[in-house]
Every structure is written in C-alpha cells, then in structure tokens.
Amino acid sequence: MPEPSNLLQVNPDVIQRLVDLARQIDSQEFTGIPEDPEVQAGSAEVVALTEQNFDSSADEFRSIINDLDPEQQQQVVALFRLGRGDYAFEEWEDALAEAREDWNVNTADYLLGHPMLSDYLTSGMLLHGYSVE
C-alpha cells in the first residue's frame, strides 16, 4: 500500500466512522426478516425497529458531517467521487474544485442518497494510501 497522502485534510478516523455508519445504514436497508416466524416481515414491529436503527445511524452520520467545516465536507464529497471513479487520484484537485462548486448545507443528505457510499469512501481512502477496516 502506498504511503498516506498529505492531500486529505480530514482525520482518517472520522472517515472510518463515516464508513462504519454507512455500512450500518446499507445493511439496515435490506434487513427486516424476523427470527420469529410468527412476526411478518412487513409488520409494524419489524418496520419500527428497522427504522429506529436506520434513523440513529443516519442521524449520527449527519451530525459528524455537519460538525466538519465546509472545506472538510468538500473533501469528503471529493473522496466519495474519487472512490466512485469519477476522478483518478491524479485529478484530486479537480475533484475538490467540483466539490467546492457544488457545496451546500445538505452535504450529509447528498452523501446518504447514494447507494454503496461506504464502498466509495473506502475506495477513495485506499487511493489516498489509508487502510479502512
């Protein structure tokens, strides 16, 4: 693995937590099969439990993003787009420039609206030379 780049100004531990939360959110979107065969998958009990877990993970994700300054939020978006393959690592400055142009206060919801968010953030981190668990 290459040495971590000094281009990323967001703490890698913060990105790791965002990846973990995105994984939780992704997994909760597809759960809902109860262990008790008497409880139907679409029942209010199962839906409420799934929504509660989803909401708490999404709320924490939003909170972390909102606690970052705008430049750091833009870096997370650029990292996401890098990992998604919109840019090559050598085009990092272009990814940042586009993220700056697109930035608004809805960064967390923008990111949460994308399937495979955890995979793309992980790929972006790997391209920067960081390992993600």
Stockholm file with secondary structure:
# STOCKHOLM 1.0

chainA/1-133         MPEPSNLLQVNPDVIQRLVDLARQIDSQEFTGIPEDPEVQAGSAEVVALTEQNFDSSADEFRSIINDLDPEQQQQVVALFRLGRGDYAFEEWEDALAEAREDWNVNTADYLLGHPMLSDYLTSGMLLHGYSVE
#=GR chainA/1-133 SS CCCCCSCCCSCHHHHHHHHHHHHHHHHHHTCCCCSSTTSCTTSHHHHHHHHHHHHHHHHHHHHHHHHSCHHHHHHHHHHHHHHHTSSCGGGHHHHHHHHHHHCCTTHHHHHHTSTTHHHHHHHHHHHTTCCCC
#=GC SS_cons         CCCCCSCCCSCHHHHHHHHHHHHHHHHHHTCCCCSSTTSCTTSHHHHHHHHHHHHHHHHHHHHHHHHSCHHHHHHHHHHHHHHHTSSCGGGHHHHHHHHHHHCCTTHHHHHHTSTTHHHHHHHHHHHTTCCCC
//
